[in-house]
Amino acid sequence: MNDSPVTRHTIFQNSLMSALLDGIYDGEMTIGELLGKGNFGLGTFNALDGEMVIIDGVCYKLRHDGTASEADLGEHTPYAVATNFVPRIRRQAPQNIRRADLSAFIDEMTPSENYMYAVRITGHFVDVTTRTVVKQQKPYPPMVEAVDSDEEHHFTDVSGVIAGFRTPIYEKGISVPGCHVHFIDDDRTGGGHVLDFTLAEGVIELCPGTNLDLRLPLTSAFSGANLDPDDLDEQLHATEVKD
């Protein structure tokens, strides 16, 4: 396998993960604008009003109760990552594989760990464990406090899509290092931020990213945010892994 992608490809990002951790939950970008940046992605909505996943050019809101529906194009996002998904690397997944083992399998698929990858896993799942943030009220608490009221949801014997990004460690604080993924079922009625899963059978597709288009907010809240906390690793683990 080649040790580098052969075609340049841009991944767009609105704001920083470290800003979200610091409680910057209101953004200027609309979902309509975001969809102009890509047909695939994830993120959240203003006031942390649900998780976001973009599949085939449609943006879905994944709510706290585990339900999902199409998002309003006029809604705003404080943090999102999007790209036009081109499946340049494709593999059949090993059967009945858990998330941790599949993450290692995906790492072996990548030509280099130093690039970004959009990841799409389509198939039938034995189970998927998710959680979804609750809409927050001002004054906004830091994200480590906001996720305390998250509820886990368990989807079993379900077909769907897991979508997200595998991000290099050097982007820590800009994005979520490692695999950050969201799930939505084939009916587009349920999903959330993925904590764990077992994939019965499915296909893994990767879209390598070589260029990062980063848009920073023009707000006083962002200007005054603490974007380099001493406990960044702990905050990322508490909010994104939650084990």
C-alpha positions as CSV (number, residue, x, y, z in Angstrom):
1,M,0.0,0.0,0.0
2,N,1.2,3.5,-0.8
3,D,2.4,5.5,2.2
4,S,0.5,8.7,1.2
5,P,-2.8,9.7,-0.5
6,V,-2.5,10.4,-4.2
7,T,-5.2,13.1,-4.5
8,R,-5.6,16.3,-2.6
9,H,-8.9,16.5,-0.7
10,T,-10.2,19.2,1.7
11,I,-12.0,18.7,5.0
12,F,-13.8,21.7,6.3
13,Q,-14.2,22.5,10.0
14,N,-16.2,25.2,11.8
15,S,-14.6,26.3,15.1
16,L,-12.5,24.2,17.5
17,M,-13.2,21.3,19.7
18,S,-11.4,23.1,22.5
19,A,-13.8,26.0,22.1
20,L,-16.7,23.6,22.5
21,L,-15.1,22.2,25.6
22,D,-14.9,25.7,27.0
23,G,-18.7,26.2,26.6
24,I,-18.8,28.1,23.3
25,Y,-22.1,26.6,22.2
26,D,-23.4,29.3,19.9
27,G,-22.1,29.6,16.3
28,E,-22.7,31.8,13.3
29,M,-22.8,29.2,10.6
30,T,-26.2,27.9,9.4
31,I,-26.8,24.2,8.4
32,G,-27.5,25.5,4.9
33,E,-24.0,27.1,4.7
34,L,-22.4,24.0,6.2
35,L,-23.9,21.7,3.5
36,G,-22.2,23.9,1.0
37,K,-18.9,22.7,2.4
38,G,-19.7,19.0,2.1
39,N,-22.2,16.1,1.8
40,F,-20.9,14.2,4.8
41,G,-19.9,15.1,8.3
42,L,-20.8,15.5,12.0
43,G,-21.0,18.1,14.7
44,T,-23.6,19.7,17.0
45,F,-26.2,22.4,17.1
46,N,-26.4,25.7,18.9
47,A,-26.9,25.3,22.7
48,L,-25.7,21.7,22.2
49,D,-29.3,20.9,21.0
50,G,-28.5,17.4,19.8
51,E,-25.7,15.7,17.8
52,M,-25.4,16.1,14.1
53,V,-24.7,13.7,11.3
54,I,-24.6,14.5,7.5
55,I,-25.2,11.6,5.2
56,D,-25.5,11.9,1.4
57,G,-26.0,15.7,1.6
58,V,-28.8,15.6,4.3
59,C,-28.2,16.9,7.8
60,Y,-29.9,15.0,10.6
61,K,-30.4,16.1,14.2
62,L,-29.8,13.2,16.8
63,R,-31.7,14.1,20.0
64,H,-31.2,13.4,23.6
65,D,-34.0,10.7,23.6
66,G,-32.3,8.7,20.8
67,T,-34.6,9.9,18.0
68,A,-33.5,11.5,14.8
69,S,-35.0,13.7,12.1
70,E,-33.8,16.1,9.3
71,A,-32.4,19.3,10.6
72,D,-33.7,22.8,9.7
73,L,-31.4,24.5,7.2
74,G,-31.7,27.7,9.2
75,E,-30.4,26.3,12.4
76,H,-26.9,27.2,13.5
77,T,-23.9,25.1,14.5
78,P,-21.0,26.0,16.9
79,Y,-18.9,23.1,15.8
80,A,-19.0,20.8,12.7
81,V,-16.7,18.9,10.4
82,A,-17.7,18.2,6.7
83,T,-16.4,17.1,3.4
84,N,-17.5,15.8,0.1
85,F,-17.1,12.1,0.6
86,V,-15.1,10.2,-2.0
87,P,-14.6,6.5,-1.0
88,R,-11.0,6.0,-2.2
89,I,-10.3,3.1,0.2
90,R,-12.9,0.3,0.7
91,R,-12.9,-2.9,2.6
92,Q,-15.3,-5.6,3.8
93,A,-15.3,-5.5,7.6
94,P,-14.6,-8.7,9.6
95,Q,-17.8,-10.2,10.8
96,N,-19.1,-9.6,14.4
97,I,-16.3,-7.2,15.2
98,R,-16.4,-4.7,18.1
99,R,-15.5,-1.1,17.9
100,A,-12.0,-1.4,19.5
101,D,-11.0,-4.2,17.1
102,L,-12.5,-2.4,14.1
103,S,-10.5,0.8,15.0
104,A,-7.3,-1.2,14.7
105,F,-8.6,-2.7,11.4
106,I,-9.2,0.8,10.1
107,D,-5.7,2.0,11.2
108,E,-4.3,-0.8,9.0
109,M,-6.4,0.4,6.1
110,T,-4.9,3.9,6.2
111,P,-1.8,4.6,4.1
112,S,-0.5,7.0,6.8
113,E,-1.6,8.0,10.3
114,N,-0.5,11.6,9.5
115,Y,-3.5,12.5,7.4
116,M,-7.2,13.0,8.2
117,Y,-9.8,10.4,7.0
118,A,-13.5,10.6,6.7
119,V,-14.9,7.3,7.8
120,R,-18.1,5.7,6.7
121,I,-19.2,2.2,8.0
122,T,-22.4,0.9,6.4
123,G,-23.9,-2.4,7.5
124,H,-25.9,-4.4,10.0
125,F,-25.1,-4.0,13.7
126,V,-25.6,-6.5,16.5
127,D,-25.8,-3.5,18.8
128,V,-24.8,0.2,18.9
129,T,-24.4,2.1,22.2
130,T,-24.9,5.9,21.8
131,R,-25.4,9.0,23.9
132,T,-26.5,12.5,22.9
133,V,-26.0,15.9,24.6
134,V,-28.9,17.8,26.2
135,K,-29.8,21.3,25.1
136,Q,-28.1,23.8,27.4
137,Q,-29.3,27.0,29.0
138,K,-27.2,30.2,29.5
139,P,-24.9,30.7,31.2
140,Y,-23.5,27.7,29.5
141,P,-21.4,25.3,31.6
142,P,-18.2,23.7,30.4
143,M,-18.8,20.6,28.3
144,V,-17.5,18.2,30.9
145,E,-20.4,19.4,33.1
146,A,-22.9,19.6,30.2
147,V,-22.5,15.9,29.4
148,D,-23.2,14.7,32.9
149,S,-26.9,14.4,32.1
150,D,-26.4,12.4,28.9
151,E,-28.4,9.2,28.6
152,E,-27.1,6.1,26.9
153,H,-29.3,4.4,24.2
154,H,-28.9,0.9,22.9
155,F,-29.8,0.0,19.4
156,T,-29.9,-3.8,18.7
157,D,-30.2,-5.8,15.4
158,V,-30.2,-2.6,13.4
159,S,-28.9,-1.6,9.9
160,G,-27.4,1.9,9.6
161,V,-24.4,4.1,9.0
162,I,-21.6,5.1,11.3
163,A,-20.0,8.3,10.0
164,G,-17.2,10.5,11.2
165,F,-13.5,11.2,11.1
166,R,-10.2,9.7,12.1
167,T,-8.0,12.6,13.1
168,P,-4.3,12.6,13.8
169,I,-3.1,13.2,17.3
170,Y,-1.4,16.5,16.3
171,E,-4.9,18.0,15.8
172,K,-5.8,17.5,19.4
173,G,-7.8,20.6,20.6
174,I,-8.6,21.5,17.0
175,S,-10.6,18.4,16.5
176,V,-11.1,15.1,18.4
177,P,-8.0,12.9,18.0
178,G,-8.6,9.3,16.9
179,C,-12.0,8.1,15.6
180,H,-14.9,10.4,16.3
181,V,-18.1,8.9,14.9
182,H,-21.9,9.3,15.0
183,F,-24.6,6.7,14.2
184,I,-27.9,6.9,12.4
185,D,-30.2,4.0,11.4
186,D,-31.3,3.3,7.9
187,D,-34.8,4.6,8.7
188,R,-33.1,7.9,9.7
189,T,-35.2,7.9,12.9
190,G,-32.6,7.1,15.6
191,G,-29.0,7.5,16.4
192,G,-26.4,9.4,18.5
193,H,-22.7,9.9,19.4
194,V,-21.2,6.4,19.3
195,L,-19.7,4.9,22.4
196,D,-19.5,1.3,21.3
197,F,-20.8,-1.2,18.7
198,T,-20.6,-4.6,17.3
199,L,-20.8,-4.8,13.5
200,A,-22.3,-8.0,12.3
201,E,-21.4,-7.4,8.7
202,G,-20.6,-4.3,6.6
203,V,-18.4,-2.2,4.5
204,I,-15.8,0.4,5.6
205,E,-15.0,3.3,3.3
206,L,-12.3,5.9,3.9
207,C,-11.9,9.3,2.2
208,P,-8.4,10.7,2.9
209,G,-8.1,14.4,3.6
210,T,-4.9,16.3,2.9
211,N,-6.2,19.9,3.4
212,L,-7.9,21.4,6.4
213,D,-10.2,24.4,5.8
214,L,-10.6,25.9,9.3
215,R,-13.2,28.6,10.0
216,L,-12.9,30.4,13.4
217,P,-15.8,32.3,15.0
218,L,-15.9,36.1,15.0
219,T,-17.5,36.3,18.4
220,S,-16.5,37.8,21.8
221,A,-17.1,34.4,23.4
222,F,-14.6,32.8,21.2
223,S,-12.1,35.6,21.6
224,G,-12.2,35.1,25.3
225,A,-12.2,31.3,25.4
226,N,-9.5,29.2,27.0
227,L,-8.4,27.1,24.1
228,D,-5.4,25.5,25.8
229,P,-6.6,24.0,29.1
230,D,-4.1,22.1,31.2
231,D,-6.5,19.1,31.4
232,L,-7.3,18.9,27.6
233,D,-6.7,15.2,27.5
234,E,-9.0,14.5,30.4
235,Q,-11.7,16.8,29.0
236,L,-11.6,15.1,25.6
237,H,-11.8,11.7,27.3
238,A,-14.7,12.6,29.6
239,T,-16.8,14.2,26.8
240,E,-16.1,12.0,23.8
241,V,-15.3,8.6,25.3
242,K,-17.2,8.5,28.6
243,D,-16.1,5.1,29.9
